[in-house]
Amino acid sequence: MNIGDAARASGVSAKMIRYYEQTGLIPAAVRTAAGYRAYTQADIHRLHFVRRARDLGFSVAEIADLLGLWHDTARHSADVKHLAQDRIAELERRMRDLQQMTATLRTLVDCCAGDDRPDCPILEELQQPDAGPADDAPRTGAVVRRTRLTVTKTPGATRTRAR
């Protein structure tokens, strides 16, 4: 089957199939005499495996490891379990980061009058210098939660400062 058919059968876009071939995650497809890629049912099965792993948040490198384990009949299930446990830990960390970002945004939204005045505590908070990450973990784009937000209201102005 051609790449379009393989994409439909596996749920992986043609662009991603090409990318996975280019990175070596999946072997390059056999080419027809006309130069078109031709995929087998085994290729579709592998693509489906890759898609499911991506849906669970595994990185391309982790999927390569999982594929290696999948094809290794002498594997230890503990190796697979360890990869899955690492993925769970990373997902839980990301969820905590998202919950912290949500809490910070809720606090800022609660402090904002949302009226026709130009004063905006949300924008004021965003312009503040970053206090730096709370730990040595690499930044993922998540906003570090400030421990306390103080709001100072004066006639015609609202000031918000995180401390």
N, C-alpha and C positions, 0 to 999 in steps of 0.2 A: 504494500500500500504506500501511497505517496505521503509527503509530510503533512498535507492538509487532513488526510484521512487519519493519520497517526495522531495528529493534534486533537481531532474530534474524539477518537477512540480512547485517548489517555487523559483528556482534560488538561493537557499541557499545550500552551500556544506554540505555534510553529517557530516563533522568534525564540522562545525559551528552549525548544528542542535544539535549535541551532547553537544556542549558547551552551547548553549542556554538552553537546558534541565538541564544541570548541575548547571547553575547559577540561574535557576528558572525563566528565562525570558519567557519560554514556559513550559507548564506542561509536565511532563514525558509522553511519548507515552505508550499506552496500549501495553502489550507484548502478543505475541502469545504463544501457548503451548510449542513451541520450543524455546521460549525466544527472538524471533525477535521483534523489534519495529514495530508497525502497526499504520499508520497515516490515519486520516480521512480527508475529504475535509475541515472541519473546521480547522484542524491543518495546512493544506496547506495555507488556507486563512490567518491565523495568521502569518505563516512564510513569506508569501508574504508581509504582513504589516511590519514585522520586517525588511525585506530586503529593502523595499522602504525607511523606516526611516533611516536605515544605509546608504543608497545611498545619503540621504540628510544631512549626517554628524552627526546625533544624536548619543549620547553615549548610551551604554547599559542601564545605569541608567535612562537616559531621555526616552529611548524607553519603559522601564518598566512603567514610568509615563504616556506616551502616550497610552500604552495598557490599563492601568487602566482607563484612561479617555475614551478610545474607548468603553470599556465595561460598562461604567457608563452612563446609559441613563438619569440620573439627572444632568449630568455635565454641566458646564458653558463653552460656547465656548471661553470665555475670558481666561480661564485657558490654553486651547490649543493654543490660539493665543500668550499668554505670552511665552510659551515654544518655539514656532516658532520664535518669536522676539528675544529671547535670543540666539537661534541658529544662526540667521542672524547676530547679533552683533558679535558673536564669529567668524563666517566665514569672516566677514568684517575685523576684527582685524587680522586674519591669512593672509588675502589677503594683508593688509598693510605691515605685516611683510615680506611676500614673495616679495613684490615690493621693500622694503628696501634692502633685501638681493640681489635681482637682480641688483639694482642700485649700490650697493657696489661692487659686482662682476664685473659689466661692467666697473666701474672706475678702478679696479685692472687690468682687462684684457687690457684696453686701455693703462695702464702704462707699461705693460709687452711687451718687444721687441719680444718675441717669437722666438728668434734665437737660435744659438748653444752655447751661453754663459751661464754659470751657474747662473748668477744673475737673481733672479726672485722676483719681487715686490709682487707677490701673496703669495709666501711662506714667505716672510719677514713680510707681514701683518698678516698672520696666526700665526706667532710665537710671536706677540706682546701681552703683558699682556692685559687682558680684562678690559675695563673701567667700567664694571658693567652695569646692566640694567638701561635704562633711566627712568623707573618708577618702581613702586612696584609690577607690574604684574609678575606672575610666568613665568620663562623662558620656552619656548616651543621648544628649539633647534634652534631658530632663532638667527641670528647674529645681535647684536645691530649695527645699522648704525652709522658710524663715521661721524662727522659733516664736516670734511675737510680732504682731503688727499693731502699731499705735496710730490712732487717728486723732488729728488735731483740727477742730473746726473753728474757724473764725468767720465773721460775717463776710459772705461772698466768696469764701475759699475753704477748701478741705485739703488737708495735708495728711499723707499717709507715709509712714516710714516703718520699714522692717528692722527689727533689732534682734 
